[in-house]
Structure formats: C-alpha cells, structure tokens
Amino acid sequence: MLSDPLFIVAVIGALVVLGILAVGIGGFAQGGAFNKKHGNRMMRWRLYAQFAAVALIMIFVYFRSKGA
C-alpha cells in the first residue's frame, strides 16, 4: 500500500490539512497581528485543503474497492 501513488497523494493531502490546521491554531492561540491578518485566510485554506483531501481519500477508496 505504501508504494501506491494514489495512497501517497491522499496522505500528503491529509498532512497538508494538518499543517494548515496547526498554523491556524498556533496563530489563534498567540493572537495579535498575525491572527487578525491571517486568521480567516487560514480557515479558508484549511477548508479547501480538507475538501481536496477528502476527495482524494474517496477516490482512493473507490478505485481500490474496484480492484484497480
């Protein structure tokens, strides 16, 4: 499974979501100018990345259930 390119892309997508989430939570916890300037933008980026990651996971599951 680790040599499957679609699986690797799905994992990378999930890790991107995790990274964006960590930066967003860190900025929120720290507050200040970064949070005021980038808080909403980080939330939007996380939502877009999360949508893409879920789509990649669903594509992976679909193709693997078909035996491809």
PDB file with SEQRES, HELIX, SHEET and CRYST1 records, atoms N, CA, C and O in Angstrom:
SEQRES   1 A   68  MET LEU SER ASP PRO LEU PHE ILE VAL ALA VAL ILE GLY          
SEQRES   2 A   68  ALA LEU VAL VAL LEU GLY ILE LEU ALA VAL GLY ILE GLY          
SEQRES   3 A   68  GLY PHE ALA GLN GLY GLY ALA PHE ASN LYS LYS HIS GLY          
SEQRES   4 A   68  ASN ARG MET MET ARG TRP ARG LEU TYR ALA GLN PHE ALA          
SEQRES   5 A   68  ALA VAL ALA LEU ILE MET ILE PHE VAL TYR PHE ARG SER          
SEQRES   6 A   68  LYS GLY ALA                                                  
HELIX    1 AA1 PRO A    5  GLN A   30  1                                  26    
HELIX    2 AA2 GLY A   32  SER A   65  1                                  34    
CRYST1    1.000    1.000    1.000  90.00  90.00  90.00 P 1           1          
ATOM      1  N   MET A   1       0.821  -1.184   0.000  1.00  0.00           N  
ATOM      2  CA  MET A   1       0.000   0.000   0.000  1.00  0.00           C  
ATOM      3  C   MET A   1       0.875   1.262   0.000  1.00  0.00           C  
ATOM      4  O   MET A   1       0.487   2.263  -0.601  1.00  0.00           O  
ATOM      5  N   LEU A   2       2.017   1.243   0.641  1.00  0.00           N  
ATOM      6  CA  LEU A   2       2.880   2.415   0.686  1.00  0.00           C  
ATOM      7  C   LEU A   2       3.502   2.735  -0.659  1.00  0.00           C  
ATOM      8  O   LEU A   2       3.976   3.852  -0.865  1.00  0.00           O  
ATOM      9  N   SER A   3       3.510   1.789  -1.572  1.00  0.00           N  
ATOM     10  CA  SER A   3       4.039   2.057  -2.905  1.00  0.00           C  
ATOM     11  C   SER A   3       2.943   2.529  -3.872  1.00  0.00           C  
ATOM     12  O   SER A   3       3.223   2.803  -5.039  1.00  0.00           O  
ATOM     13  N   ASP A   4       1.713   2.623  -3.394  1.00  0.00           N  
ATOM     14  CA  ASP A   4       0.593   3.066  -4.219  1.00  0.00           C  
ATOM     15  C   ASP A   4       0.609   4.603  -4.323  1.00  0.00           C  
ATOM     16  O   ASP A   4       0.471   5.285  -3.307  1.00  0.00           O  
ATOM     17  N   PRO A   5       0.775   5.152  -5.532  1.00  0.00           N  
ATOM     18  CA  PRO A   5       0.863   6.614  -5.675  1.00  0.00           C  
ATOM     19  C   PRO A   5      -0.385   7.351  -5.207  1.00  0.00           C  
ATOM     20  O   PRO A   5      -0.285   8.443  -4.648  1.00  0.00           O  
ATOM     21  N   LEU A   6      -1.551   6.770  -5.427  1.00  0.00           N  
ATOM     22  CA  LEU A   6      -2.787   7.428  -5.003  1.00  0.00           C  
ATOM     23  C   LEU A   6      -2.876   7.504  -3.484  1.00  0.00           C  
ATOM     24  O   LEU A   6      -3.357   8.497  -2.939  1.00  0.00           O  
ATOM     25  N   PHE A   7      -2.419   6.471  -2.805  1.00  0.00           N  
ATOM     26  CA  PHE A   7      -2.393   6.476  -1.346  1.00  0.00           C  
ATOM     27  C   PHE A   7      -1.439   7.548  -0.839  1.00  0.00           C  
ATOM     28  O   PHE A   7      -1.754   8.267   0.109  1.00  0.00           O  
ATOM     29  N   ILE A   8      -0.279   7.653  -1.467  1.00  0.00           N  
ATOM     30  CA  ILE A   8       0.718   8.648  -1.054  1.00  0.00           C  
ATOM     31  C   ILE A   8       0.173  10.057  -1.242  1.00  0.00           C  
ATOM     32  O   ILE A   8       0.368  10.914  -0.380  1.00  0.00           O  
ATOM     33  N   VAL A   9      -0.507  10.307  -2.358  1.00  0.00           N  
ATOM     34  CA  VAL A   9      -1.088  11.625  -2.601  1.00  0.00           C  
ATOM     35  C   VAL A   9      -2.166  11.938  -1.562  1.00  0.00           C  
ATOM     36  O   VAL A   9      -2.253  13.070  -1.085  1.00  0.00           O  
ATOM     37  N   ALA A  10      -2.983  10.951  -1.208  1.00  0.00           N  
ATOM     38  CA  ALA A  10      -4.018  11.159  -0.197  1.00  0.00           C  
ATOM     39  C   ALA A  10      -3.403  11.456   1.165  1.00  0.00           C  
ATOM     40  O   ALA A  10      -3.902  12.313   1.893  1.00  0.00           O  
ATOM     41  N   VAL A  11      -2.334  10.765   1.516  1.00  0.00           N  
ATOM     42  CA  VAL A  11      -1.660  11.016   2.791  1.00  0.00           C  
ATOM     43  C   VAL A  11      -1.037  12.411   2.795  1.00  0.00           C  
ATOM     44  O   VAL A  11      -1.118  13.125   3.795  1.00  0.00           O  
ATOM     45  N   ILE A  12      -0.421  12.797   1.691  1.00  0.00           N  
ATOM     46  CA  ILE A  12       0.165  14.143   1.607  1.00  0.00           C  
ATOM     47  C   ILE A  12      -0.930  15.200   1.752  1.00  0.00           C  
ATOM     48  O   ILE A  12      -0.726  16.218   2.412  1.00  0.00           O  
ATOM     49  N   GLY A  13      -2.079  14.964   1.143  1.00  0.00           N  
ATOM     50  CA  GLY A  13      -3.208  15.890   1.288  1.00  0.00           C  
ATOM     51  C   GLY A  13      -3.646  16.022   2.737  1.00  0.00           C  
ATOM     52  O   GLY A  13      -3.916  17.127   3.208  1.00  0.00           O  
ATOM     53  N   ALA A  14      -3.718  14.903   3.445  1.00  0.00           N  
ATOM     54  CA  ALA A  14      -4.102  14.941   4.855  1.00  0.00           C  
ATOM     55  C   ALA A  14      -3.044  15.665   5.696  1.00  0.00           C  
ATOM     56  O   ALA A  14      -3.385  16.380   6.638  1.00  0.00           O  
ATOM     57  N   LEU A  15      -1.774  15.482   5.361  1.00  0.00           N  
ATOM     58  CA  LEU A  15      -0.707  16.162   6.092  1.00  0.00           C  
ATOM     59  C   LEU A  15      -0.713  17.669   5.826  1.00  0.00           C  
ATOM     60  O   LEU A  15      -0.392  18.458   6.714  1.00  0.00           O  
ATOM     61  N   VAL A  16      -1.072  18.062   4.624  1.00  0.00           N  
ATOM     62  CA  VAL A  16      -1.202  19.492   4.321  1.00  0.00           C  
ATOM     63  C   VAL A  16      -2.306  20.104   5.179  1.00  0.00           C  
ATOM     64  O   VAL A  16      -2.138  21.195   5.724  1.00  0.00           O  
ATOM     65  N   VAL A  17      -3.427  19.406   5.300  1.00  0.00           N  
ATOM     66  CA  VAL A  17      -4.520  19.877   6.157  1.00  0.00           C  
ATOM     67  C   VAL A  17      -4.028  20.003   7.599  1.00  0.00           C  
ATOM     68  O   VAL A  17      -4.314  20.997   8.268  1.00  0.00           O  
ATOM     69  N   LEU A  18      -3.304  19.018   8.070  1.00  0.00           N  
ATOM     70  CA  LEU A  18      -2.782  19.060   9.433  1.00  0.00           C  
ATOM     71  C   LEU A  18      -1.843  20.247   9.629  1.00  0.00           C  
ATOM     72  O   LEU A  18      -1.898  20.913  10.663  1.00  0.00           O  
ATOM     73  N   GLY A  19      -0.983  20.518   8.649  1.00  0.00           N  
ATOM     74  CA  GLY A  19      -0.063  21.643   8.746  1.00  0.00           C  
ATOM     75  C   GLY A  19      -0.792  22.973   8.793  1.00  0.00           C  
ATOM     76  O   GLY A  19      -0.467  23.832   9.611  1.00  0.00           O  
ATOM     77  N   ILE A  20      -1.781  23.149   7.915  1.00  0.00           N  
ATOM     78  CA  ILE A  20      -2.556  24.387   7.900  1.00  0.00           C  
ATOM     79  C   ILE A  20      -3.318  24.547   9.204  1.00  0.00           C  
ATOM     80  O   ILE A  20      -3.396  25.648   9.749  1.00  0.00           O  
ATOM     81  N   LEU A  21      -3.879  23.457   9.706  1.00  0.00           N  
ATOM     82  CA  LEU A  21      -4.604  23.495  10.972  1.00  0.00           C  
ATOM     83  C   LEU A  21      -3.678  23.889  12.116  1.00  0.00           C  
ATOM     84  O   LEU A  21      -4.062  24.683  12.975  1.00  0.00           O  
ATOM     85  N   ALA A  22      -2.471  23.348  12.140  1.00  0.00           N  
ATOM     86  CA  ALA A  22      -1.517  23.669  13.210  1.00  0.00           C  
ATOM     87  C   ALA A  22      -1.128  25.148  13.167  1.00  0.00           C  
ATOM     88  O   ALA A  22      -1.054  25.806  14.205  1.00  0.00           O  
ATOM     89  N   VAL A  23      -0.883  25.661  11.970  1.00  0.00           N  
ATOM     90  CA  VAL A  23      -0.534  27.089  11.850  1.00  0.00           C  
ATOM     91  C   VAL A  23      -1.713  27.956  12.281  1.00  0.00           C  
ATOM     92  O   VAL A  23      -1.522  28.958  12.971  1.00  0.00           O  
ATOM     93  N   GLY A  24      -2.912  27.588  11.890  1.00  0.00           N  
ATOM     94  CA  GLY A  24      -4.101  28.350  12.272  1.00  0.00           C  
ATOM     95  C   GLY A  24      -4.341  28.338  13.766  1.00  0.00           C  
ATOM     96  O   GLY A  24      -4.639  29.377  14.355  1.00  0.00           O  
ATOM     97  N   ILE A  25      -4.214  27.175  14.386  1.00  0.00           N  
ATOM     98  CA  ILE A  25      -4.414  27.091  15.836  1.00  0.00           C  
ATOM     99  C   ILE A  25      -3.306  27.842  16.566  1.00  0.00           C  
ATOM    100  O   ILE A  25      -3.562  28.517  17.563  1.00  0.00           O  
ATOM    101  N   GLY A  26      -2.078  27.723  16.070  1.00  0.00           N  
ATOM    102  CA  GLY A  26      -0.967  28.450  16.690  1.00  0.00           C  
ATOM    103  C   GLY A  26      -1.168  29.955  16.611  1.00  0.00           C  
ATOM    104  O   GLY A  26      -0.918  30.665  17.585  1.00  0.00           O  
ATOM    105  N   GLY A  27      -1.613  30.444  15.468  1.00  0.00           N  
ATOM    106  CA  GLY A  27      -1.882  31.874  15.322  1.00  0.00           C  
ATOM    107  C   GLY A  27      -3.024  32.329  16.196  1.00  0.00           C  
ATOM    108  O   GLY A  27      -2.976  33.417  16.770  1.00  0.00           O  
ATOM    109  N   PHE A  28      -4.062  31.501  16.303  1.00  0.00           N  
ATOM    110  CA  PHE A  28      -5.197  31.841  17.155  1.00  0.00           C  
ATOM    111  C   PHE A  28      -4.779  31.880  18.618  1.00  0.00           C  
ATOM    112  O   PHE A  28      -5.174  32.778  19.362  1.00  0.00           O  
ATOM    113  N   ALA A  29      -3.976  30.900  19.027  1.00  0.00           N  
ATOM    114  CA  ALA A  29      -3.537  30.843  20.431  1.00  0.00           C  
ATOM    115  C   ALA A  29      -2.630  32.021  20.767  1.00  0.00           C  
ATOM    116  O   ALA A  29      -2.693  32.564  21.870  1.00  0.00           O  
ATOM    117  N   GLN A  30      -1.789  32.412  19.820  1.00  0.00           N  
ATOM    118  CA  GLN A  30      -0.872  33.519  20.054  1.00  0.00           C  
ATOM    119  C   GLN A  30      -1.590  34.858  19.959  1.00  0.00           C  
ATOM    120  O   GLN A  30      -1.220  35.816  20.636  1.00  0.00           O  
ATOM    121  N   GLY A  31      -2.612  34.921  19.122  1.00  0.00           N  
ATOM    122  CA  GLY A  31      -3.359  36.166  18.951  1.00  0.00           C  
ATOM    123  C   GLY A  31      -2.524  37.204  18.230  1.00  0.00           C  
ATOM    124  O   GLY A  31      -1.626  36.865  17.460  1.00  0.00           O  
ATOM    125  N   GLY A  32      -2.815  38.440  18.476  1.00  0.00           N  
ATOM    126  CA  GLY A  32      -2.016  39.524  17.926  1.00  0.00           C  
ATOM    127  C   GLY A  32      -2.265  39.790  16.458  1.00  0.00           C  
ATOM    128  O   GLY A  32      -3.308  39.440  15.905  1.00  0.00           O  
ATOM    129  N   ALA A  33      -1.266  40.425  15.837  1.00  0.00           N  
ATOM    130  CA  ALA A  33      -1.394  40.895  14.451  1.00  0.00           C  
ATOM    131  C   ALA A  33      -1.521  39.735  13.462  1.00  0.00           C  
ATOM    132  O   ALA A  33      -2.283  39.831  12.499  1.00  0.00           O  
ATOM    133  N   PHE A  34      -0.784  38.636  13.684  1.00  0.00           N  
ATOM    134  CA  PHE A  34      -0.863  37.513  12.744  1.00  0.00           C  
ATOM    135  C   PHE A  34      -2.278  36.970  12.685  1.00  0.00           C  
ATOM    136  O   PHE A  34      -2.800  36.709  11.601  1.00  0.00           O  
ATOM    137  N   ASN A  35      -2.894  36.799  13.828  1.00  0.00           N  
ATOM    138  CA  ASN A  35      -4.249  36.246  13.854  1.00  0.00           C  
ATOM    139  C   ASN A  35      -5.244  37.204  13.207  1.00  0.00           C  
ATOM    140  O   ASN A  35      -6.138  36.767  12.482  1.00  0.00           O  
ATOM    141  N   LYS A  36      -5.103  38.485  13.459  1.00  0.00           N  
ATOM    142  CA  LYS A  36      -6.017  39.458  12.856  1.00  0.00           C  
ATOM    143  C   LYS A  36      -5.866  39.492  11.336  1.00  0.00           C  
ATOM    144  O   LYS A  36      -6.849  39.626  10.607  1.00  0.00           O  
ATOM    145  N   LYS A  37      -4.630  39.370  10.871  1.00  0.00           N  
ATOM    146  CA  LYS A  37      -4.378  39.478   9.439  1.00  0.00           C  
ATOM    147  C   LYS A  37      -4.665  38.187   8.694  1.00  0.00           C  
ATOM    148  O   LYS A  37      -5.166  38.232   7.570  1.00  0.00           O  
ATOM    149  N   HIS A  38      -4.358  37.026   9.290  1.00  0.00           N  
ATOM    150  CA  HIS A  38      -4.407  35.757   8.566  1.00  0.00           C  
ATOM    151  C   HIS A  38      -5.396  34.728   9.116  1.00  0.00           C  
ATOM    152  O   HIS A  38      -5.499  33.636   8.556  1.00  0.00           O  
ATOM    153  N   GLY A  39      -6.116  35.031  10.178  1.00  0.00           N  
ATOM    154  CA  GLY A  39      -6.999  34.049  10.805  1.00  0.00           C  
ATOM    155  C   GLY A  39      -8.051  33.487   9.863  1.00  0.00           C  
ATOM    156  O   GLY A  39      -8.181  32.271   9.724  1.00  0.00           O  
ATOM    157  N   ASN A  40      -8.803  34.376   9.213  1.00  0.00           N  
ATOM    158  CA  ASN A  40      -9.850  33.915   8.294  1.00  0.00           C  
ATOM    159  C   ASN A  40      -9.265  33.243   7.061  1.00  0.00           C  
ATOM    160  O   ASN A  40      -9.835  32.283   6.541  1.00  0.00           O  
ATOM    161  N   ARG A  41      -8.134  33.746   6.597  1.00  0.00           N  
ATOM    162  CA  ARG A  41      -7.491  33.151   5.419  1.00  0.00           C  
ATOM    163  C   ARG A  41      -7.042  31.722   5.714  1.00  0.00           C  
ATOM    164  O   ARG A  41      -7.192  30.836   4.872  1.00  0.00           O  
ATOM    165  N   MET A  42      -6.498  31.497   6.898  1.00  0.00           N  
ATOM    166  CA  MET A  42      -6.061  30.145   7.272  1.00  0.00           C  
ATOM    167  C   MET A  42      -7.263  29.193   7.342  1.00  0.00           C  
ATOM    168  O   MET A  42      -7.162  28.029   6.955  1.00  0.00           O  
ATOM    169  N   MET A  43      -8.382  29.690   7.830  1.00  0.00           N  
ATOM    170  CA  MET A  43      -9.587  28.861   7.910  1.00  0.00           C  
ATOM    171  C   MET A  43     -10.060  28.480   6.505  1.00  0.00           C  
ATOM    172  O   MET A  43     -10.432  27.331   6.266  1.00  0.00           O  
ATOM    173  N   ARG A  44     -10.046  29.439   5.577  1.00  0.00           N  
ATOM    174  CA  ARG A  44     -10.454  29.129   4.203  1.00  0.00           C  
ATOM    175  C   ARG A  44      -9.504  28.140   3.550  1.00  0.00           C  
ATOM    176  O   ARG A  44      -9.943  27.198   2.890  1.00  0.00           O  
ATOM    177  N   TRP A  45      -8.204  28.348   3.728  1.00  0.00           N  
ATOM    178  CA  TRP A  45      -7.225  27.420   3.160  1.00  0.00           C  
ATOM    179  C   TRP A  45      -7.423  26.022   3.719  1.00  0.00           C  
ATOM    180  O   TRP A  45      -7.321  25.037   2.987  1.00  0.00           O  
ATOM    181  N   ARG A  46      -7.707  25.930   5.024  1.00  0.00           N  
ATOM    182  CA  ARG A  46      -7.924  24.617   5.628  1.00  0.00           C  
ATOM    183  C   ARG A  46      -9.156  23.951   5.030  1.00  0.00           C  
ATOM    184  O   ARG A  46      -9.145  22.751   4.756  1.00  0.00           O  
ATOM    185  N   LEU A  47     -10.208  24.719   4.830  1.00  0.00           N  
ATOM    186  CA  LEU A  47     -11.423  24.139   4.256  1.00  0.00           C  
ATOM    187  C   LEU A  47     -11.186  23.631   2.836  1.00  0.00           C  
ATOM    188  O   LEU A  47     -11.638  22.542   2.482  1.00  0.00           O  
ATOM    189  N   TYR A  48     -10.479  24.413   2.023  1.00  0.00           N  
ATOM    190  CA  TYR A  48     -10.180  23.972   0.662  1.00  0.00           C  
ATOM    191  C   TYR A  48      -9.297  22.729   0.668  1.00  0.00           C  
ATOM    192  O   TYR A  48      -9.546  21.775  -0.069  1.00  0.00           O  
ATOM    193  N   ALA A  49      -8.272  22.749   1.502  1.00  0.00           N  
ATOM    194  CA  ALA A  49      -7.360  21.602   1.575  1.00  0.00           C  
ATOM    195  C   ALA A  49      -8.083  20.374   2.120  1.00  0.00           C  
ATOM    196  O   ALA A  49      -7.837  19.255   1.669  1.00  0.00           O  
ATOM    197  N   GLN A  50      -8.967  20.580   3.082  1.00  0.00           N  
ATOM    198  CA  GLN A  50      -9.710  19.460   3.655  1.00  0.00           C  
ATOM    199  C   GLN A  50     -10.654  18.860   2.610  1.00  0.00           C  
ATOM    200  O   GLN A  50     -10.789  17.639   2.530  1.00  0.00           O  
ATOM    201  N   PHE A  51     -11.295  19.690   1.826  1.00  0.00           N  
ATOM    202  CA  PHE A  51     -12.160  19.197   0.757  1.00  0.00           C  
ATOM    203  C   PHE A  51     -11.354  18.350  -0.232  1.00  0.00           C  
ATOM    204  O   PHE A  51     -11.772  17.260  -0.621  1.00  0.00           O  
ATOM    205  N   ALA A  52     -10.196  18.873  -0.627  1.00  0.00           N  
ATOM    206  CA  ALA A  52      -9.343  18.142  -1.569  1.00  0.00           C  
ATOM    207  C   ALA A  52      -8.866  16.822  -0.968  1.00  0.00           C  
ATOM    208  O   ALA A  52      -8.843  15.802  -1.657  1.00  0.00           O  
ATOM    209  N   ALA A  53      -8.485  16.831   0.309  1.00  0.00           N  
ATOM    210  CA  ALA A  53      -8.000  15.612   0.952  1.00  0.00           C  
ATOM    211  C   ALA A  53      -9.112  14.561   1.037  1.00  0.00           C  
ATOM    212  O   ALA A  53      -8.877  13.383   0.769  1.00  0.00           O  
ATOM    213  N   VAL A  54     -10.297  14.982   1.404  1.00  0.00           N  
ATOM    214  CA  VAL A  54     -11.419  14.031   1.489  1.00  0.00           C  
ATOM    215  C   VAL A  54     -11.744  13.486   0.103  1.00  0.00           C  
ATOM    216  O   VAL A  54     -12.030  12.298  -0.044  1.00  0.00           O  
ATOM    217  N   ALA A  55     -11.703  14.345  -0.915  1.00  0.00           N  
ATOM    218  CA  ALA A  55     -11.948  13.878  -2.287  1.00  0.00           C  
ATOM    219  C   ALA A  55     -10.894  12.858  -2.704  1.00  0.00           C  
ATOM    220  O   ALA A  55     -11.229  11.843  -3.314  1.00  0.00           O  
ATOM    221  N   LEU A  56      -9.625  13.113  -2.383  1.00  0.00           N  
ATOM    222  CA  LEU A  56      -8.564  12.162  -2.721  1.00  0.00           C  
ATOM    223  C   LEU A  56      -8.749  10.835  -1.996  1.00  0.00           C  
ATOM    224  O   LEU A  56      -8.532   9.771  -2.575  1.00  0.00           O  
ATOM    225  N   ILE A  57      -9.144  10.898  -0.748  1.00  0.00           N  
ATOM    226  CA  ILE A  57      -9.374   9.661   0.018  1.00  0.00           C  
ATOM    227  C   ILE A  57     -10.534   8.879  -0.582  1.00  0.00           C  
ATOM    228  O   ILE A  57     -10.469   7.655  -0.699  1.00  0.00           O  
ATOM    229  N   MET A  58     -11.593   9.585  -0.961  1.00  0.00           N  
ATOM    230  CA  MET A  58     -12.742   8.904  -1.558  1.00  0.00           C  
ATOM    231  C   MET A  58     -12.371   8.297  -2.917  1.00  0.00           C  
ATOM    232  O   MET A  58     -12.828   7.202  -3.244  1.00  0.00           O  
ATOM    233  N   ILE A  59     -11.558   8.985  -3.702  1.00  0.00           N  
ATOM    234  CA  ILE A  59     -11.088   8.439  -4.972  1.00  0.00           C  
ATOM    235  C   ILE A  59     -10.250   7.194  -4.730  1.00  0.00           C  
ATOM    236  O   ILE A  59     -10.397   6.196  -5.436  1.00  0.00           O  
ATOM    237  N   PHE A  60      -9.371   7.248  -3.732  1.00  0.00           N  
ATOM    238  CA  PHE A  60      -8.550   6.096  -3.389  1.00  0.00           C  
ATOM    239  C   PHE A  60      -9.422   4.900  -3.006  1.00  0.00           C  
ATOM    240  O   PHE A  60      -9.214   3.790  -3.495  1.00  0.00           O  
ATOM    241  N   VAL A  61     -10.393   5.135  -2.135  1.00  0.00           N  
ATOM    242  CA  VAL A  61     -11.274   4.045  -1.691  1.00  0.00           C  
ATOM    243  C   VAL A  61     -12.078   3.489  -2.861  1.00  0.00           C  
ATOM    244  O   VAL A  61     -12.257   2.276  -2.965  1.00  0.00           O  
ATOM    245  N   TYR A  62     -12.561   4.356  -3.736  1.00  0.00           N  
ATOM    246  CA  TYR A  62     -13.352   3.914  -4.884  1.00  0.00           C  
ATOM    247  C   TYR A  62     -12.527   3.003  -5.795  1.00  0.00           C  
ATOM    248  O   TYR A  62     -12.966   1.912  -6.160  1.00  0.00           O  
ATOM    249  N   PHE A  63     -11.329   3.463  -6.155  1.00  0.00           N  
ATOM    250  CA  PHE A  63     -10.508   2.660  -7.070  1.00  0.00           C  
ATOM    251  C   PHE A  63     -10.006   1.374  -6.430  1.00  0.00           C  
ATOM    252  O   PHE A  63      -9.868   0.363  -7.118  1.00  0.00           O  
ATOM    253  N   ARG A  64      -9.734   1.388  -5.154  1.00  0.00           N  
ATOM    254  CA  ARG A  64      -9.251   0.159  -4.502  1.00  0.00           C  
ATOM    255  C   ARG A  64     -10.381  -0.826  -4.281  1.00  0.00           C  
ATOM    256  O   ARG A  64     -10.138  -2.033  -4.260  1.00  0.00           O  
ATOM    257  N   SER A  65     -11.617  -0.353  -4.115  1.00  0.00           N  
ATOM    258  CA  SER A  65     -12.734  -1.283  -3.980  1.00  0.00           C  
ATOM    259  C   SER A  65     -13.058  -1.939  -5.320  1.00  0.00           C  
ATOM    260  O   SER A  65     -13.637  -3.025  -5.351  1.00  0.00           O  
ATOM    261  N   LYS A  66     -12.693  -1.292  -6.421  1.00  0.00           N  
ATOM    262  CA  LYS A  66     -12.898  -1.873  -7.757  1.00  0.00           C  
ATOM    263  C   LYS A  66     -11.784  -2.837  -8.125  1.00  0.00           C  
ATOM    264  O   LYS A  66     -11.872  -3.524  -9.143  1.00  0.00           O  
ATOM    265  N   GLY A  67     -10.740  -2.898  -7.312  1.00  0.00           N  
ATOM    266  CA  GLY A  67      -9.649  -3.817  -7.582  1.00  0.00           C  
ATOM    267  C   GLY A  67      -8.587  -3.279  -8.518  1.00  0.00           C  
ATOM    268  O   GLY A  67      -7.754  -4.031  -9.024  1.00  0.00           O  
ATOM    269  N   ALA A  68      -8.619  -1.982  -8.746  1.00  0.00           N  
ATOM    270  CA  ALA A  68      -7.635  -1.379  -9.664  1.00  0.00           C  
ATOM    271  C   ALA A  68      -6.318  -1.135  -8.974  1.00  0.00           C  
ATOM    272  O   ALA A  68      -5.379  -0.635  -9.595  1.00  0.00           O  
TER     273      ALA A  68                                                      
END                                                                             
